[in-house]
């Protein structure tokens, strides 16, 4: 929807550029803002790579893309941003770049976290709040309240997705082995063992999803079907899966947002803050796991401690069976 077609009403601006899981965590807060101010046109500024996640969302009137890899496109983003005037901008990201986008919008007020990830971001805010909740979804809802939302929704409006790549014509468990950093990943060799167990004990196929760039990595896992896709294909595959096995990554949060059954494996990150929201996914974390958020190139020992047979017990307890 263009700025001209949105009329003269001052709008709401949401800034959450990425990444996938963080965007998903912001969906209920953004829905709450629009639900509380239905006559205010709502614009969301997002990284171009994640636009498909927001398309068709009934709570969003306009999407403005930000491509940080193409400086030549920044002026276009600024022009699109200023097609609409805003009475409030909400920075859900808390970085200097996201706060700068909010500032460039010329919004009357800018609301953000007092404990922003980059403290300099708070220099752009006219109002800050200190969140009291543990989980990121609830923290975002608190920020929406600080921006004036009074009708809170815990809904995750998502597109239907589009079929991409190969999927089995029988029941399958979907897994996305990659994560933002290696410490959160489950060992690749464990997926091979899991694939054998799923076929033998539950008559389910293991499907490994990833981008085309992960082809060589994923095809090294025997007995599993590799599903290479973009974001739309991942959404479609997740909807069609019998169950999901995930790590602390965007695809796991997508499965939670869609209400899929399955197991979320956690190690160095805190499931109370970053775990699956909504209760459909069961969290499995060993008692010896320590919360560190330590980034690095090695899989965390707490993730290696989750053996495939232990995961199978959790899947069987969910009464997972072919669709």
KAJOJO-V737207 format. One record per residue. N is the residue number from 1. RES is the residue in one small letter. PSI is psi in whole degrees, -180 to 180 (* if undefined). OMEGA is omega in radians with two decimals (none if undefined). D_CENTER is the distance of its C-alpha to the mean C-alpha in whole Angstrom. Layout:
# KAJOJO-V737207
N	RES	PSI	OMEGA	D_CENTER
N	RES	PSI	OMEGA	D_CENTER
This chain:
# KAJOJO-V737207
1	x	130	-3.10	24
2	x	162	3.12	27
3	x	-37	-3.11	28
4	x	-38	-3.09	31
5	x	-14	3.14	30
6	x	-1	3.05	28
7	x	-162	-3.04	32
8	x	-1	-3.12	33
9	x	131	3.07	30
10	x	136	-2.96	28
11	x	-176	3.03	25
12	x	138	3.08	22
13	x	128	3.07	19
14	x	130	3.06	16
15	x	110	2.97	15
16	x	99	-2.97	11
17	x	-33	-3.12	11
18	x	-175	-0.09	8
19	x	-160	-2.94	6
20	x	-55	-3.11	4
21	x	-38	3.13	2
22	x	-37	3.08	5
23	x	-44	3.12	5
24	x	-40	-3.13	4
25	x	-22	-3.14	6
26	x	-14	-3.05	8
27	x	-47	3.13	9
28	x	-38	3.14	12
29	x	-41	3.14	13
30	x	-40	3.07	14
31	x	-38	3.13	15
32	x	-39	3.10	18
33	x	-47	-3.12	19
34	x	-38	3.13	20
35	x	-33	-3.14	21
36	x	-27	3.14	23
37	x	67	-3.02	24
38	x	-24	-3.11	25
39	x	-2	3.12	27
40	x	120	3.08	25
41	x	132	-3.06	24
42	x	126	3.10	20
43	x	136	3.10	19
44	x	126	3.04	15
45	x	125	-3.03	15
46	x	152	3.02	13
47	x	140	-3.05	13
48	x	-32	-3.09	15
49	x	-26	-3.03	13
50	x	4	-3.14	10
51	x	-42	-3.12	12
52	x	-25	-3.14	12
53	x	-23	-3.05	9
54	x	-13	-3.05	11
55	x	139	3.14	15
56	x	3	-3.14	17
57	x	120	-3.07	15
58	x	-17	-3.13	18
59	x	-5	-3.10	17
60	x	124	3.14	17
61	x	-29	-3.09	20
62	x	140	3.08	20
63	x	126	3.05	17
64	x	124	-3.09	18
65	x	146	3.13	17
66	x	116	-3.14	17
67	x	96	-3.06	18
68	x	-18	-3.12	19
69	x	-9	-3.11	21
70	x	87	-3.12	23
71	x	-29	-3.14	25
72	x	-23	-3.12	27
73	x	-8	-3.08	25
74	x	-38	3.12	24
75	x	-37	3.09	27
76	x	-42	3.10	26
77	x	-43	3.14	23
78	x	-41	3.12	25
79	x	-45	3.13	28
80	x	-40	-3.12	25
81	x	-40	-3.05	24
82	x	6	3.01	27
83	x	-22	-3.12	28
84	x	144	2.99	27
85	x	149	-3.02	28
86	x	139	3.04	26
87	x	-23	3.10	27
88	x	137	2.96	24
89	x	137	-3.13	21
90	x	120	3.13	18
91	x	102	-3.14	16
92	x	-5	-3.03	13
93	x	-42	3.08	13
94	x	27	3.04	16
95	x	162	3.12	17
96	x	-42	-3.09	21
97	x	-38	3.13	19
98	x	-39	3.09	17
99	x	-35	3.10	20
100	x	-41	3.08	22
101	x	-46	3.12	21
102	x	-41	-3.14	21
103	x	-38	-3.14	25
104	x	-16	-3.14	26
105	x	-16	-3.08	25
106	x	28	3.09	28
107	x	148	-3.13	26
108	x	-38	3.09	29
109	x	149	3.10	27
110	x	125	-3.08	23
111	x	135	3.13	22
112	x	178	-3.12	20
113	x	137	3.06	19
114	x	-30	3.13	23
115	x	43	-3.12	21
116	x	148	-3.11	19
117	x	-38	3.02	18
118	x	111	-2.97	20
119	x	-31	-3.13	23
120	x	-20	3.11	25
121	x	-32	-3.09	22
122	x	-17	3.12	24
123	x	-24	-3.11	27
124	x	-13	-3.00	25
125	x	141	3.00	25
126	x	-15	3.10	27
127	x	133	3.09	26
128	x	158	3.06	24
129	x	150	3.09	23
130	x	112	-3.09	22
131	x	145	3.11	20
132	x	-17	-3.08	21
133	x	160	3.12	18
134	x	-51	-3.04	17
135	x	145	-3.09	13
136	x	-39	3.12	11
137	x	-46	-3.12	11
138	x	-34	3.05	14
139	x	-42	3.12	15
140	x	-37	3.09	13
141	x	-37	3.08	15
142	x	-38	3.11	18
143	x	-38	3.07	18
144	x	-40	3.08	18
145	x	-42	3.12	21
146	x	-27	3.11	22
147	x	0	3.06	22
148	x	-2	3.14	24
149	x	131	-3.13	22
150	x	-19	3.13	24
151	x	96	-3.05	23
152	x	134	3.10	19
153	x	141	3.04	17
154	x	63	-3.09	15
155	x	151	-3.12	14
156	x	80	3.13	11
157	x	123	-3.08	12
158	x	152	3.10	11
159	x	165	-3.12	13
160	x	-25	-3.05	16
161	x	177	-3.12	15
162	x	135	-3.11	18
163	x	127	3.08	20
164	x	144	3.06	20
165	x	-170	-3.05	22
166	x	131	3.03	23
167	x	149	-3.13	23
168	x	157	3.10	25
169	x	18	3.04	27
170	x	179	-3.08	27
171	x	144	-3.14	25
172	x	154	3.02	22
173	x	128	-3.11	20
174	x	134	3.07	16
175	x	143	3.06	15
176	x	97	-2.99	13
177	x	-25	-3.05	15
178	x	153	3.08	14
179	x	172	-3.10	12
180	x	-31	3.06	12
181	x	155	-2.92	15
182	x	-32	-3.07	18
183	x	-26	-3.10	18
184	x	-7	-3.05	15
185	x	156	3.03	16
186	x	141	-3.08	19
187	x	136	-3.07	22
188	x	-36	-3.13	22
189	x	-24	3.11	26
190	x	-31	3.13	24
191	x	-34	3.10	23
192	x	-44	3.09	26
193	x	-41	3.14	28
194	x	-41	3.14	25
195	x	-43	3.13	26
196	x	-44	-3.13	29
197	x	-42	-3.13	29
198	x	-43	-3.13	27
199	x	-41	-3.06	29
200	x	-42	-2.97	32
201	x	-26	-3.08	31
202	x	0	-3.11	29
203	x	41	3.12	30
204	x	145	3.08	26
205	x	145	3.04	25
206	x	126	3.11	22
207	x	126	3.13	20
208	x	120	-3.12	18
209	x	147	3.05	16
210	x	172	3.09	15
211	x	163	3.12	16
212	x	-30	-3.14	20
213	x	-15	-3.13	20
214	x	10	-3.05	19
215	x	-53	-3.07	22
216	x	-41	-3.13	25
217	x	-48	-3.05	23
218	x	-35	-3.13	22
219	x	-9	3.08	25
220	x	-8	-3.14	27
221	x	114	-3.14	26
222	x	155	3.02	28
223	x	4	3.13	28
224	x	148	3.06	25
225	x	130	-3.14	24
226	x	128	3.14	22
227	x	103	3.13	19
228	x	130	-3.07	19
229	x	170	2.93	16
230	x	-165	-3.08	14
231	x	-43	-3.13	11
232	x	-39	3.10	13
233	x	-35	3.08	15
234	x	-43	3.12	12
235	x	-46	3.13	11
236	x	-46	-3.12	15
237	x	-39	3.13	16
238	x	-42	3.10	13
239	x	-35	-3.04	15
240	x	-13	-3.07	18
241	x	147	3.03	18
242	x	-41	3.12	20
243	x	170	-3.07	18
244	x	140	2.94	15
245	x	124	-3.06	15
246	x	161	2.97	12
247	x	-178	-3.13	12
248	x	87	-3.09	10
249	x	171	-3.13	7
250	x	-47	-3.14	4
251	x	-35	3.09	7
252	x	-42	3.13	8
253	x	-31	3.04	5
254	x	-46	3.12	6
255	x	-41	3.11	9
256	x	-42	3.14	10
257	x	-31	3.13	9
258	x	-2	3.11	11
259	x	27	-3.14	14
260	x	147	3.05	14
261	x	154	3.09	17
262	x	-163	-3.06	17
263	x	134	3.07	16
264	x	122	-3.09	14
265	x	126	-3.10	16
266	x	146	3.10	16
267	x	-91	-3.03	18
268	x	-4	3.11	18
269	x	157	-3.00	15
270	x	115	3.12	16
271	x	-21	3.09	14
272	x	-28	3.13	16
273	x	-42	-2.99	13
274	x	10	-3.07	10
275	x	174	3.12	11
276	x	138	-3.08	10
277	x	135	3.02	11
278	x	-18	3.00	14
279	x	-4	-3.11	16
280	x	-29	3.12	16
281	x	136	3.11	15
282	x	130	3.11	17
283	x	132	3.04	17
284	x	118	3.13	19
285	x	132	-3.12	20
286	x	155	-3.11	24
287	x	-22	-3.10	26
288	x	-3	-3.11	27
289	x	138	3.13	23
290	x	134	3.11	23
291	x	118	-3.10	20
292	x	-29	-3.04	21
293	x	28	-3.13	17
294	x	118	3.13	20
295	x	149	3.13	19
296	x	-177	-3.06	21
297	x	6	-3.09	22
298	x	146	3.05	23
299	x	134	-3.11	21
300	x	144	-3.12	22
301	x	-32	-3.14	25
302	x	-26	3.07	23
303	x	-36	3.07	21
304	x	-25	-3.12	24
305	x	-15	3.11	26
306	x	99	-3.09	24
307	x	153	3.14	26
308	x	-37	-3.14	25
309	x	-31	3.08	28
310	x	-41	3.10	26
311	x	-40	3.14	23
312	x	-38	3.12	25
313	x	-40	3.13	27
314	x	-40	3.11	24
315	x	-41	3.12	23
316	x	-34	3.12	27
317	x	-23	3.10	26
318	x	0	-3.10	24
319	x	41	3.10	26
320	x	128	3.13	24
321	x	162	-3.12	27
322	x	143	3.11	27
323	x	*	none	26
